[in-house]
Amino acid sequence: MTLRWTRRPEGSTWGDFGPDDELGRLNLLTPEKVLQGVAEVREGLTFCLSLPLDLPGGNVLNPRRHPPQITPTRRANGRPNMNFPVCEEVDGATDVICDDRALIHLQYSTQWDSLAHVGSLFDADGAGAAPTFYNGFRGGRDIVGPSAPEAADQPSRAKHLGIERLAETGMQGRAVMIDLRAHLGDAKTRVGYDQLARILEADGVVVEPGDMVCLHTGFAERLIAMGGAPDPKLVHTLCAGLDGRDPRLLDWITRTGLCALIADNYAVEAYPAGPGPACCATLPLHEHFPASGREIMIAMDLSGSMERRDFALDGETVNRLTAVKRVGSDFIRRRAGDRIGLVIFADQAYVAAAPSFDTAAVARALDEATIGISGRSTGIGDGLGLALRRLDPRDAGGDAAGVRPGEKAAKAVILLSDGANNAGQTAPKDVAELAKELGIKVYTIALGPRDMADADGEQDVVDTETLHDMAQASGGEAFRVRTTEDLVRVADAIDRLEGGRALAPPLPLRRDLWPWPAALAFLSAALLLASRRGA
């Protein structure tokens, strides 16, 4: 397959969800997230989350957008199709018909933004900068319409990245409310990361991967109170918006793994934006390409020794695998926006979960791992080799499309074993040297109370020395784990070492101009966000 691009914007994720993906971060809106939203329903109340189509009123907010014009359709003889008695055409008919048509500016009232709404001038193939959108879709080819004034009334269309992609996905799931108005009032405020972080902490708001985040600013309430005749001076001085020029805020959006930003203000971000570089976007949050960070493969020993019951969990003695599942699942789930995969090894190695942004699915694969499914011996070299193959851009079936020309993606393997290499075809240290050549760090975790070097012929002991040498050869780090508490500390340490920015893809925005009671619907996260109008 020929890609639409040979280079992609620094930090973007073009190709990471596949060469033809049109959903971006909505790929994180998984069935699990929908179930989380449904589980929040308590009273079954429903709310309309959209303004009437004829609000805000006039064109004060944007001179290019006007209220909808609704007129009747016409019968064949030209008669308006409004309160039309069908008996005029059919003897004895008792029907009376009303049938309307509407001319609507799709971003006049409440709307979703599709990924075709805001692109960037970018050189995707070395032929010069041109209008380009997510995943390399191009203006003039994939998003088409007139450009000359005399042709302005000709049709326009998004052949790709259109709003129908959101409609087909269904915007249902878990959502959280951030009440900016309660903290900042109605004054126009650019909200940066520091201010947002204080509000989140004060209100105990936690944003989880795949959440829809709703910002309550109070702007819609002020607009409704103006009765369809917004004050041209006042309306541009009201309420909070996100500061799209704040790099830490953009990084927070990336790291949280939220799948959509929703607000009751004009543009989600503060508009106009603050001063920026000489060449930059006027809508920086809309243009934001969440920055790329980590691709991680977890290689886990599933040999027979993982059955040993020498770990404690919740006051009970459990086997090693149970402890690893508990801590490992938590580690995976909090890597929101990273691409993570899972390799299981014993006699043989196999991919239990291909590299994916769906951390919940990878965590489930770990939870479902069963001792004996791949044998009972320990093939450390083969396990690491398979993990490297899934990260190596030279693997034609892997992630070649996701690597920027001239740039190495940040990749790492976390290998956990409680034994010594006694199966497989490859020597662990040789594979670790290959990892170094590929620029992939290997973090090794030696699990279990006893080291092979200190145990004279004992069974079920861990080869700490080999695991240490593997990590050192690749430029990674080796960890020693004897207890569940050690395992938690190691997971936290690796989380810090492999921090950085996430790989999460672009996200849709919704300018949701709804009154305050609708906030309750987001807290219940049970409703279909009905309005899908947008470019």
Helices and strands as residue ranges (DSSP letters): G 24-28, H 31-39, E 69-72, E 84-85, G 86-88, E 96-97, E 100-103, E 111-112, E 120-122, E 130-132, G 134-136, E 143-144, G 149-151, E 157-158, H 164-169, E 175-179, H 180-184, E 189-191, H 193-203, E 212-216, H 219-225, G 235-237, E 240-242, H 247-256, E 260-263, H 284-287, E 295-301, G 304-307, E 311-313, E 316-318, H 320-333, E 339-345, E 349-356, H 359-367, H 380-391, G 400-402, E 411-417, H 428-438, E 441-447, G 452-454, H 464-474, E 478-481, H 484-497, E 509-511, G 516-518, H 519-524
